[in-house]
Structures are given as structure tokens and as C-alpha cells.
């Protein structure tokens, strides 16, 4: 039976911030993990700033008209993003889905109610082949046909009266020589002339915050990014920012509008307030100082891993942001340890450590982002124990 004290937390913000989540997990028989996978959803993606927890608790004390909260929060977020308007969504995927729906229906309520039946609507979305990814399922959720292109000429020829939108993936890992056949500036020059809106998936562009207003300054129609992860707001939130008419259309396609494709993508008033507070804090952070700390942690781990006889290298930075990733590999035959076995030992030990397999499934990749100072020493000790 769940311990009843869960349901009677202290109402003060200070009381909530002071609670230790480890005892909550212990009540369920769960051991938390130290996260060296980076901001991935499978391990919770981020830890909310303590003060945000208190602000959300305060917002939960009163009723408020949701549309008024949406408007006020959206106006503040838009100013920070450098766009006309903004909408708090259910994660980046929710932002991408609602942005797609907005391009299909506009503010026509009949079309909103008809989705995903596209009769009488535009029905195609263009994506460059290297930009295809699992998250573009949010685009496909509208029932549209994805048209893949791999060159400027293909993009120009793909645009037709049925084209609703172009989806553009910002800041991915990989070989930049092929990652973007048609750069964003060129895409915008083509689509603006044709009257086709562009949505950029900017989830991979944080940190730092200045990447968001920089993208907005290009004139892109919509930007989608996560409110959790490195921003450390409510993990289930995201932001869709851009043209005012498209934000209005996205809102009509989302909760609380009952007969809409996005009804299940609900965002409550507490999450809206919490995300606004988190982004206001995030936009003022000293990202250079944060990067220096992450770099220090990574350098320490590299030195200690090397002492354990491991081969150590640093992964290259992604375009547009610096994320410190350390890859440790070893001769599996002579060590008698596979990558999967080491991952399991890291997960099963004390404290538990979550880390991804390295490139090609060889070795372990440790991401240093949002880690508390001192956690690099813990992960170094755990690796020493495993490889002793």
C-alpha cells in the first residue's frame, strides 16, 4: 500500500523543495540512478530546479482560466524566444504535432474537428532524407504523406498545392557533410516564396539558450523544443514558438478543446507557470561557467578511466552546442567483460549509474551534462571497481 504521507505534503514552497525524492522512490522499492546518459526521457531526462517545484506548488493552490494563463505565459515566452507568440506543449513531440496540425487546419474549427481526415486539406509535409528520425512520427500523426527530398532541386519540385509544411531537424549528431543537403537559409528562401511554413525541431540545440532566439531571427515560422532536459522545467513540457496565427491554430488543435486531435496532449496551469519560471532562469545562466564545470568533470573521468587501463577518447561536439561525452573502451576478450556486462554492473551496483553504449555498441559513453559536482568521482570509482 502506498504510504499515505505522500498525499499530505507540506504546502509551503520551502517544504516541497526540502523533500528528498529518494525516500519517495524507496517507498516503491526503486533505487534512483546517477545519470550519465544525458537528458534522455528513459531516466527522467532532467532534475527540476528546486525553486520551480515550489512555484508549481503555489500555482496549484488556485483555479485560473487556462486560456488566460496560456496567453500570459505565451507572451512572456515569445519575448524570450524572439517570436510573435509561444505555446506550452506536451514536450517537443507535442509541439511538433500541434505545429503540423496548425499548418493543416489554420483556425478553421471544422477542419480541426475533422483531423486526421484530411479531405479538403493539404496533405503533404516535406522532410530532407537525413532529417528523418523517430520523432517525426509526431508529424505523421496528422495523417500526412511525408515527401523526402535530398537536394535543392528536389525540394523546389516537391512543393505543390498539397504541401502543408517543411519539417527541419536542427542540430543532430553525425557527418555534417551530408546532414543537411539544403541549409536552413536556403530552405526559407524557397518556402517563403511558395508560402509554405517551416517548423524547426530545435530539441538538440540546447544548451545554450541563445540558440533559440538565433534560430528565431532567421524568420523560421515555428520552433519546437523541450521544456525539461537541460532547461530543467517540468519534464513533460515543451514549447512551440513562432507566428501568432499558427500559435492560435495550434491552440485550437490542443487541450482543452475536446474535439481535437491534440486533446490528449494536455498541459496544466502548473506546468505552464513552472516552465515559464524555468526558462526565465535558464535564459540568464552563465553557460560558459556551466560548460567549464562539465569539461572539468569529463577531464577528471578521462584521467581516472585511463588509470584503470581503459582506452579513452572524447566524442566530438555536436553542431551548435557543446556536450562533453567521454567514450571508454577495452579489449573485451582479454578483460572478459562485454559492453552489456559493464552496463549491467553499473546499473546493479551502488550507487546505480546509467550510461549508454559507445559508438557501434562498443564501450561505454558517459555524458557530462547536469551532473552535480562530485558525481564524476563516483563514476570513476565504480569503473575502477568493475575493472579492478
Rosetta blueprint (number, residue, H / E / L):
1 X L
2 X L
3 X L
4 X H
5 X H
6 X H
7 X H
8 X L
9 X L
10 X L
11 X L
12 X L
13 X H
14 X H
15 X H
16 X H
17 X H
18 X H
19 X L
20 X L
21 X H
22 X H
23 X H
24 X H
25 X H
26 X H
27 X H
28 X L
29 X L
30 X L
31 X L
32 X L
33 X E
34 X E
35 X E
36 X L
37 X L
38 X L
39 X L
40 X L
41 X H
42 X H
43 X H
44 X L
45 X L
46 X L
47 X L
48 X L
49 X L
50 X H
51 X H
52 X H
53 X H
54 X H
55 X H
56 X H
57 X H
58 X H
59 X H
60 X L
61 X L
62 X L
63 X L
64 X L
65 X L
66 X H
67 X H
68 X H
69 X H
70 X H
71 X H
72 X H
73 X H
74 X H
75 X H
76 X H
77 X H
78 X H
79 X H
80 X H
81 X H
82 X L
83 X L
84 X L
85 X E
86 X E
87 X E
88 X E
89 X E
90 X L
91 X H
92 X H
93 X H
94 X H
95 X H
96 X H
97 X H
98 X H
99 X H
100 X H
101 X H
102 X H
103 X H
104 X H
105 X H
106 X L
107 X L
108 X L
109 X H
110 X H
111 X H
112 X H
113 X H
114 X H
115 X L
116 X L
117 X L
118 X L
119 X L
120 X L
121 X L
122 X L
123 X L
124 X E
125 X E
126 X E
127 X E
128 X E
129 X H
130 X H
131 X H
132 X L
133 X L
134 X H
135 X H
136 X H
137 X H
138 X H
139 X H
140 X H
141 X L
142 X L
143 X L
144 X L
145 X E
146 X E
147 X E
148 X E
149 X E
150 X L
151 X L
152 X H
153 X H
154 X H
155 X H
156 X H
157 X H
158 X H
159 X L
160 X L
161 X L
162 X L
163 X E
164 X E
165 X E
166 X E
167 X E
168 X E
169 X E
170 X L
171 X L
172 X L
173 X L
174 X L
175 X L
176 X H
177 X H
178 X H
179 X H
180 X L
181 X L
182 X L
183 X L
184 X H
185 X H
186 X H
187 X H
188 X H
189 X H
190 X H
191 X H
192 X H
193 X H
194 X H
195 X L
196 X L
197 X E
198 X E
199 X E
200 X E
201 X E
202 X L
203 X H
204 X H
205 X H
206 X L
207 X L
208 X L
209 X L
210 X H
211 X H
212 X H
213 X H
214 X H
215 X H
216 X H
217 X L
218 X L
219 X L
220 X L
221 X L
222 X E
223 X E
224 X E
225 X E
226 X E
227 X L
228 X L
229 X H
230 X H
231 X H
232 X L
233 X L
234 X L
235 X L
236 X L
237 X L
238 X E
239 X E
240 X E
241 X E
242 X E
243 X L
244 X H
245 X H
246 X H
247 X H
248 X H
249 X H
250 X H
251 X H
252 X H
253 X L
254 X E
255 X L
256 X L
257 X L
258 X L
259 X L
260 X L
261 X L
262 X E
263 X L
264 X L
265 X L
266 X L
267 X L
268 X L
269 X H
270 X H
271 X H
272 X H
273 X H
274 X H
275 X H
276 X H
277 X H
278 X H
279 X H
280 X H
281 X H
282 X H
283 X L
284 X L
285 X L
286 X L
287 X H
288 X H
289 X H
290 X H
291 X H
292 X H
293 X H
294 X H
295 X H
296 X H
297 X H
298 X H
299 X H
300 X H
301 X H
302 X H
303 X H
304 X H
305 X H
306 X H
307 X H
308 X L
309 X L
310 X L
311 X E
312 X E
313 X E
314 X E
315 X L
316 X L
317 X L
318 X L
319 X L
320 X L
321 X L
322 X L
323 X L
324 X E
325 X E
326 X E
327 X E
328 X E
329 X E
330 X L
331 X L
332 X H
333 X H
334 X H
335 X H
336 X L
337 X L
338 X L
339 X H
340 X H
341 X H
342 X H
343 X H
344 X H
345 X H
346 X H
347 X H
348 X H
349 X L
350 X L
351 X L
352 X E
353 X E
354 X E
355 X L
356 X E
357 X E
358 X L
359 X H
360 X H
361 X H
362 X L
363 X L
364 X E
365 X E
366 X E
367 X E
368 X E
369 X L
370 X L
371 X L
372 X L
373 X L
374 X L
375 X H
376 X H
377 X H
378 X H
379 X H
380 X H
381 X H
382 X H
383 X H
384 X H
385 X H
386 X H
387 X H
388 X L
